[in-house]
Each structure stands twice: as structure tokens, then as C-alpha cells.
Amino acid sequence: MSLPLEHSKDHGIDRKYDDLRRILCDLDGVIVAFSGGVDSTFLLKAASDTLDKGKVVAVTANSATLKPEELERARKTAKDLGIVHIVLDTHEMDDPEYTNNTPDRCYYCKKIRFCGLDAVKKELGIEHIVDGANMSDAGDYRPGERAAREIGIRSPLREASLYKDEIRALSKSLGLPDWDMPSQACLASRFPYGTALTPERLKQVYEAEKLIGDLGSRQARVRYHGDMARIEIPASDIERLVAYRESIVSHLKKLGFIYITLDLQGFRSGSLNEVLDRR
């Protein structure tokens, strides 16, 4: 069962990886909720190395909140691993409980998506759905996990007590090319709670982030505050990005923003949840 990890010297990590493979072996067949990010890619690789490929299916939920390049990366990764890949068009933007963007937004999104995966599971006759939730996800506000529990989604990475840095180390050892890719989040996470989600606003944020990414920042968030765009990038990128100030301002104004700000605190995952801590 054990798979040698050529670059790993941490036997604790090796043991956790063995535990993960035992968990997957016990599940026998899995549908992987596959975003194409580091965690779900590692989980898909582990499943494909553990189970018969006919018992592993990757399903990616596609909607207006997913960047096109992320969908293409998911397609390519599944193809490279030789795994059947299904793109499931979800329609959470048709649900006002989602687009009203309350603090429970992720619950409504995950419920729609997991119900869609559950239908695929029943159609294919595969017993389990698994996602990439892990031990490092425990600290943030994640209402989507309630939907996962309700629908019976398993989280093998968490069951094997794997943390994000361990997943990256194992992914590197297994030769996965995107092991150091920055964490991703759906475009809806750029909007303060109570700000309605629309396809136009999602596209506005996507185009703004694409420019900043093209300027060399690997991890950028453009937080939407009506007429104002609040840019979060790693603190180490701030000085360099300021050199492009004029082109950034010009581009974002063309997208419809009036005020363009750079958050001096730098990038931090889930920053729009900070308001919840003040309640």
C-alpha cells in the first residue's frame, strides 16, 4: 500500500499518506469534487494511484463564479492523470438565496453543487463523493461544510489529518506541477456580505484580477465595494505593483470602478469575513 516519496524525509507525512490511501481503498470508488486546486488535485492523484481508474471520476462545478483558466486547468490535470472528467454546469446564480450574498452564501452554493454531484454519483453507481477539505480549513468561517455534512460528503484529507503544507510537500514529491500554486477562491468571495451577486459584477472583478495577474502577482484579490475596488496582493508585491499604478487605475476605471485602492495589509484569505468577528 505504501508509495515511496522520493523527496520526503518526514515519516509522519508518509504515514499520513498511507492512512489516506487506506481510507480511499476502503471507499472503493469515489467521485472527486474537483476544482483543480492544490488540495483536490492531490486527492485526485492519490485516488488514481490507489483505486482502479474506472472507480475514480472527477467532477468540476462550472458557473459564473469560476475563472475560465481554472476550468481549463482542471480539464488538463484530469486528462494528464487519465481520469474521467465531468464538467457539471451549476446554476446557483438562479437562486436568490445565493445571489443575495448573506453570510450563509457558501452553504447555498455547496448545497446546489453537492446535490448535483449526488445525482452524478447515483447515475454512475459510485458510492462516495469526496472533497479536498483538510485540517488547515478548520479555522475559517466555512458554512459550506454544513451542506457537505447534510449530503454525506467525505473529506479523506481531513480524515488522514493532513494539513495544507503537508499536502504541498506530498504533491511536490509526487511530481504534481502545481504543488506551490496559490490558494484559490471563487469570485463570489470578493463581495461583502449583503452585496448582491450579478454576472456583470463577477465579470468586472474577474477582468480586474486578470490584469493584476498579468502584471506578475500570483495571488491577487480585487474586493468589490461598489464604486471602489480594494486590491489585495502579497505584501512583498506591493512596491513592485505601485510602478504600474497608472495602467491599473486606467484599466479598472474602464471596467466601471471609480475609486481604486491598494490594501496596505496585503493579501489575506477570507478578509471579508473579518466583519463577522466584530459582531
C-alpha positions in Angstrom: 0.0 0.0 0.0 2.8 2.4 0.8 4.1 4.6 -2.0 7.7 5.8 -1.7 8.0 9.6 -1.7 11.5 10.3 -3.1 11.8 13.9 -1.7 10.0 13.4 1.6 12.1 13.0 4.7 9.2 13.4 7.1 8.0 9.9 8.1 5.0 11.5 9.8 3.8 12.8 6.4 4.5 9.4 4.8 2.4 7.7 7.5 -0.5 10.2 6.8 -0.3 9.5 3.1 -0.5 5.7 3.8 -3.6 6.5 6.0 -5.1 8.5 3.2 -4.7 5.6 0.7 -6.2 3.2 3.2 -9.2 5.4 3.6 -9.6 5.7 -0.2 -9.2 1.9 -0.6 -12.0 1.3 2.0 -14.2 3.7 0.0 -13.6 1.5 -3.1 -15.0 4.1 -5.6 -15.1 7.9 -5.5 -16.4 11.0 -7.2 -13.9 13.7 -6.5 -15.3 17.3 -6.2 -12.5 18.7 -8.4 -11.7 22.4 -8.6 -8.2 21.8 -10.0 -6.6 23.5 -7.0 -3.8 22.0 -4.9 -5.9 20.0 -2.5 -8.4 18.4 -4.9 -5.6 17.7 -7.4 -3.6 15.9 -4.7 -6.7 14.0 -3.6 -7.4 13.0 -7.3 -3.8 11.8 -7.7 -4.0 9.8 -4.5 -7.3 8.2 -5.6 -6.0 7.4 -9.1 -2.9 5.8 -7.6 -4.9 3.8 -5.1 -8.1 2.7 -7.0 -8.8 1.3 -10.4 -9.2 4.2 -12.7 -12.7 3.1 -13.6 -13.7 3.7 -10.0 -12.5 7.4 -9.9 -14.3 10.2 -11.6 -13.5 13.9 -11.3 -16.4 16.4 -11.4 -15.9 20.1 -11.7 -18.8 22.5 -11.0 -18.8 25.2 -13.6 -20.6 28.6 -13.1 -20.1 32.3 -13.4 -18.0 32.3 -10.2 -15.3 30.0 -11.8 -12.5 31.6 -13.7 -12.2 30.1 -17.2 -8.5 29.4 -16.8 -9.3 27.4 -13.6 -11.7 25.2 -15.6 -9.1 24.6 -18.3 -6.5 23.7 -15.6 -8.9 21.2 -14.1 -9.6 19.7 -17.6 -5.9 19.4 -18.3 -5.0 17.9 -14.9 -7.7 15.2 -15.1 -6.6 14.4 -18.7 -2.9 14.1 -17.6 -3.9 11.8 -14.8 -6.1 9.7 -17.1 -9.2 10.2 -15.1 -12.7 10.6 -16.5 -13.7 14.3 -16.1 -17.2 15.6 -16.0 -18.0 19.4 -16.1 -21.2 20.0 -14.3 -23.0 23.2 -15.1 -24.4 24.5 -11.8 -27.0 27.3 -11.6 -26.5 28.8 -8.2 -26.9 32.3 -9.9 -30.6 31.4 -10.4 -31.1 31.0 -6.7 -31.8 34.3 -4.8 -30.8 32.7 -1.5 -27.3 32.5 -3.1 -27.2 35.8 -5.0 -28.5 37.8 -2.0 -25.0 37.0 -0.6 -25.8 36.5 3.0 -23.1 35.1 5.4 -24.6 31.7 4.5 -23.9 32.1 0.8 -21.4 29.2 0.7 -24.0 26.9 2.3 -26.5 27.5 -0.6 -23.7 27.2 -3.2 -22.4 23.9 -1.8 -25.8 22.5 -1.4 -26.6 23.1 -5.1 -23.3 21.7 -6.2 -23.2 18.7 -3.9 -26.8 17.8 -4.9 -25.6 17.9 -8.5 -22.7 15.6 -7.6 -25.0 13.3 -5.7 -27.1 12.9 -8.9 -24.0 12.1 -10.9 -23.0 9.6 -8.2 -26.3 7.8 -8.4 -26.2 7.8 -12.2 -22.8 6.3 -12.3 -23.3 3.9 -9.4 -20.3 5.2 -7.5 -20.9 5.1 -3.7 -19.0 8.1 -2.4 -18.3 11.7 -3.0 -15.1 13.2 -1.6 -13.8 16.7 -1.4 -10.4 18.4 -0.6 -11.2 19.8 2.8 -8.3 19.4 5.1 -7.1 20.2 8.6 -6.0 23.7 7.7 -9.6 24.7 6.8 -10.8 24.4 10.3 -10.0 28.0 11.4 -12.0 30.0 8.8 -15.7 30.5 8.6 -17.0 27.8 6.2 -20.8 27.4 6.1 -20.4 25.2 3.0 -19.2 22.4 5.3 -22.7 22.2 6.7 -24.0 21.3 3.3 -21.3 18.7 2.9 -22.3 17.0 6.1 -26.0 17.1 5.2 -25.3 15.3 1.9 -22.7 12.9 3.3 -19.6 14.2 1.6 -16.4 12.6 2.8 -13.2 14.6 3.4 -10.3 12.0 3.2 -7.6 14.6 3.6 -9.0 15.7 6.9 -9.7 12.1 8.0 -6.0 11.5 7.4 -5.1 14.6 9.5 -3.3 16.3 6.6 -2.5 20.0 6.7 -2.0 22.3 3.7 1.8 22.4 4.0 1.9 18.6 4.1 -0.3 18.4 1.1 2.0 20.7 -0.8 5.0 18.7 0.3 3.4 15.4 -0.8 2.2 16.9 -4.1 5.8 18.0 -4.9 7.1 14.5 -4.0 4.5 13.0 -6.3 5.6 15.3 -9.2 2.4 17.3 -9.4 3.3 20.5 -11.3 1.1 23.0 -9.4 2.1 21.9 -5.9 3.0 25.5 -5.0 0.0 27.2 -6.7 -1.5 29.9 -4.5 -4.8 29.1 -2.9 -7.9 29.9 -5.0 -11.4 31.0 -4.0 -14.5 31.5 -6.1 -15.2 35.0 -7.4 -18.2 35.4 -5.1 -15.7 35.7 -2.2 -14.7 39.2 -3.4 -18.1 40.7 -2.4 -19.0 41.9 1.1 -22.0 40.1 2.6 -25.2 41.9 1.6 -23.8 43.0 -1.8 -25.9 41.2 -4.5 -24.1 39.0 -6.9 -24.6 39.5 -10.6 -22.9 38.1 -13.7 -21.8 41.6 -14.6 -20.2 42.3 -11.3 -18.4 38.9 -11.3 -17.0 39.6 -14.7 -15.9 43.1 -13.6 -13.9 41.6 -10.7 -12.5 38.8 -12.9 -11.2 41.2 -15.5 -9.6 43.4 -12.8 -7.8 40.4 -11.2 -6.7 39.2 -14.6 -4.8 42.4 -15.3 -3.1 42.3 -11.9 -2.2 38.7 -12.5 -0.8 39.6 -15.9 1.4 42.1 -14.2 3.1 39.4 -12.2 1.2 39.0 -9.0 0.5 35.3 -8.5 -2.1 35.9 -5.8 -4.5 38.9 -6.2 -7.9 39.7 -4.9 -10.0 42.6 -6.1 -12.6 43.2 -3.4 -15.7 44.8 -4.7 -17.1 47.8 -2.7 -19.5 49.3 -5.2 -17.6 52.1 -7.0 -14.4 51.2 -5.2 -12.0 48.3 -5.9 -9.8 47.3 -3.0 -6.8 45.4 -4.2 -5.1 42.8 -2.0 -1.8 41.3 -3.1 1.0 39.8 -1.1 2.9 42.5 0.9 6.1 41.5 -1.0 4.4 42.5 -4.3 3.1 46.0 -3.2 6.2 48.0 -4.0 6.6 46.4 -7.5 2.9 46.8 -8.4 2.9 50.5 -7.5 5.1 51.0 -10.5 2.1 50.1 -12.7 -0.2 52.4 -10.8 -1.3 54.4 -13.9 -2.2 51.4 -16.1 -4.0 49.7 -13.2 -6.1 52.8 -12.5 -6.9 53.4 -16.2 -7.9 49.7 -16.7 -10.1 49.5 -13.6 -11.8 52.7 -14.4 -12.7 51.4 -17.8 -14.2 48.4 -16.0 -16.5 50.7 -14.1 -14.7 51.4 -10.8 -14.4 55.0 -9.8 -12.0 54.6 -6.8 -9.1 52.2 -6.8 -7.3 51.4 -3.6 -4.4 49.2 -2.6 -4.9 47.5 0.8 -1.7 48.0 2.8 -2.3 45.0 4.9 -1.7 42.8 1.9 -3.4 39.7 0.8 -5.2 37.6 3.4 -7.6 34.8 2.7 -11.2 35.4 3.8 -10.6 39.1 4.6 -14.3 39.8 4.0 -15.1 37.5 7.0 -13.3 40.0 9.3 -16.6 41.9 9.6 -18.1 38.8 11.2 -15.6 38.9 14.0 -16.9 42.4 15.0 -20.4 41.2 15.5 
